């Protein structure tokens, strides 16, 4: 797709940019969203961070002589892993012996097998692909180099052994109903798995491991991504049991994570990109468009409405308020459609003033449906009223996607091959 410049910012990701761009305020908001997507482009990040000069690979401030290794193997899991591994393969080419990736979307590599798995619930196909990753890990030896791409979504995609799948599927359903935080859920996930919480690092020893970490956890907690398969884990079985007790959940079989620090001596985890980088790009673009910026960052609010109110409270004329992370949403009814961002958009419509706009969106382009998020403003309300659409009815039924589909205010990007959690933008018209 050819790049187009809107208000000084490059737009290329939002497929329906022109249809949504019906006012100056909307145009500014959409350009700021585009800046976020550009900042987290997985291929661009890999090409910036990995450099190969002859046999010398440089990444994360370290250099590795590929000629000193008997084999170079690639593994990856999560929503950025397919694109990342394709890019790594294009850089390393003939140095690679084999590899295995599991992502939500398929793809083609010359030397690496790419499997398609399910998300957010684990499945048998996830287990099958994870077994192939485990097999690669177990045959890796001291003179081998393993490059592991770890990205958001990996907690459900990397699933081993088989009994983790059933427990993980049940945990996701219960966490959605109870409104668990991602930290609470990952604490339990680490202790029902043999690959999370440093388990994969244990299987990979004694190989040299480079972990390329694409962070989707609020607060840039890189060791929490995909439940930390290549990081030393400080949580215990008691911590996991405390989470289960807090929500009165039973029937889980817990095991401890590796606590021998020597396992991680040859593991080098390298942060690639995070929610903070996307927020920084949004801030730069908003400033270039003449807005004063309030960056809430990875603020923690229990509900979508609390996040909306916090952002609106900081809004003044000519101000852009940005935030990122993942609000807690208790889904108390089945049969809904749409995700957290669309739910938050509806909450915003209840309190937005006529000169304000609110744009919540998922960085992976998939807010629990084919839409990335929504753009919500006074015109959205007007269209909905004319169509007889009810905000309260949509919120109560969790059928948020239908509301914004009717008004034509869904943001469509397609899968972005990136994932740094959700991003939020509020703008107030300049005087």
Beta strands, then each sheet from edge to edge (+ up, - down):
strand 1: 4-6
strand 2: 9-11
strand 3: 51-53
strand 4: 56-59
strand 5: 62-65
strand 6: 71-77
strand 7: 96-103
strand 8: 113-116
strand 9: 144-151
strand 10: 208-214
strand 11: 267-273
strand 12: 292-297
strand 13: 319-325
strand 14: 356-362
strand 15: 373-374
strand 16: 410-411
strand 17: 422-428
sheet 1: 1+ 2-
sheet 2: 3+ 4- 5+
sheet 3: 8+ 7+ 6+ 9+ 10+ 11+
sheet 4: 12+ 13+ 17- 14+
sheet 5: 15+ 16-
end
